[in-house]
């Protein structure tokens, strides 16, 4: 494969980083057990050794009738089991006869009846929620030793879901104990509230769920049941994750593999089709991942972040891949979630690294800075970021030599694309607000792509955007102009010295080259990544998956007024809100860019080519065979072609060439052929 390029500008914005079919319940127990056993074998190679552990007569999954479950263990062993999600031990119930697995939908709600979870709402479901049978078992041997824990989840007369089901099993106290439970307000809130002297909102309250670190990690069994019957099961750790969303009734989780639980990685394709950032294959190993409630979008459309991440993957920065899932905790329905990647040094290693012993992408050579603090790496690594920040903000970036040095410290393509994404989606809790941002680099450089030591951006928590709290009607607001008109702060809320990210952004915009790059990046976001039909198609696809699952989630977590309306109708309205914003944003955005950056006359471009013979790129982002976009007449763009058949030949009407660059005019047509 060869790539042939027509250079129209010096700007280069490299791009494009990065469900299974439903199977109905079998009509007989025997046929379902046989099928599940066969399908589960695909994950068996990745599963930990269970020699001497309890063996079940049926695999986890969905059954359309009651059945008897048998458990066996090596001769001389006694089987102990639990049905409440707790880890069994020698004091647990002794297995003496087959257990009846039945429809538990009429059982009294237990975990979901807990209160003291959020100050914003004490909602508990008014109906019996869906439930599953969860069995955890160990074999006790004559010498008193215990086998590894065996785990199963059985859904009886519960309709299968069109997405994977995650069954989390842990002792109730790990979540809801007043002093040690990680899901509740608990004793932490009591102490925190006693110290408050001013009024506070529910989302500001600190509780047990606010605590971080290993002390607030709890053991959990993570079981994945795929739509094709594939089962993956692993003991691991669980924490509450997020910022303000920790205060929600439906909280998010970070799931972590550790050797102390049995395995240091999850060796399973948790997100089907999740390609490595270097484009060399599928990610099939994770050290940690997130089960996310939707963040700020939790009570609304719920898919803003995964949709924006997916569309934004044509930008030159890291994006999280996703998988919608339904979660049960200790057999109780816990709602619709999104399983997503978790940024860490292990994420970089799994997306870029090789098996070489001296691999530059080894997790020990990765530095991640999040909100001005070291997220991964050594404390002294913060100096690498601070040196870059201080140079850019204390020197005149209008001087080209200064800008060139800045570009040797930070990937300007990544940075411009990242800012453009935030500005296009009208993110109100973002980098330029000092929140929800991270950068990464390697400490010791190498010859591999992106092993050059440049700082690059990592996108996450994008959902406080796209008209979330304004019914989508704020698409016409010129947030670009507002952000560029702000004054950075050199102190934080406590008066301590502070490196305001806004200062870095405003310093670079002073440079002519970077300003042009940012303008083109914003045009690319509008014309390519978030092209109107592309966005509407994505909304329709997300709605098709999420809409059948969202009403049950609202029945489980409320709020009350949604249930008083109509959960299905409410969810349809919220999906329409997302469409309203992006429809309107597409139409007005060129005018907002022109007004904010005074970049001159808009220039329309049309490109046509035969996509069976090659691919055409605008600013290194692939465009469809019939492409229409709006750029600016005084801001050169770059067009290139890639084909296995030969050179790309460009015919351009109404273009002006100046110093080897193509300057756009009001109307422009480019025809590309491959010879």
Secondary structure, 3 states (H helix, E strand, C coil): CEEEEECCCCCCCCCCCCCCCCCCCCCCHHHHHHHHHHHHHHHHCCCCCCCCCCEECCCCEEECCCEEECEECCCCCEEEEECCCCCCCCCCEECCCCEEECCCCCCCCCHHHCCCCCCCCCCCCCCCCCECEEEEEEEECCCCCECCCEEEEEEECCCCCCCEEEEEECCHHHHHCCCCCCCCCHHHHHHHHHCCCCCCCHHHCCCHHHCCCHHHCEEEEEEEECCCCCEEEEEEEEEEECCHHHHCCCCEEEEECEHHHCECCECCCCCCCCECCCCCCECCCECEEEEECCHHHCCCCCCHHHHHHHHHCCCCCECCCEEEEEEEECCEEEEEEEEEECCCHHHHHHHHCCCCCCCCCCHHHEEEEECCEEEECCHHHHHHHHHHHHHHHHCCCCCHHHHHHHHCCECHHHHHHHHHHHHHCCCCCCHHHCCCCEEEEECCCCCCCCCCCCEEEECCCCCCCCCCCCCCHHHHCCHHHHHHCCCCCCECCCCCECCCHHHHHHHHHCCHHHHHHHHHHHHHHHHHHCCHHHHHHHHHHHHHHHHHHHHHHHHHHCCHHHHHHCHHHHHHHHHHHHHHHHHHHHHHHHHHHHHHHCCCCEEEEEEECCCCCCEEEECCEEECCEEEEEEECCCCCCEEEEECCCCEEEEEECCEEECCEEECCCEEEEEEEEC
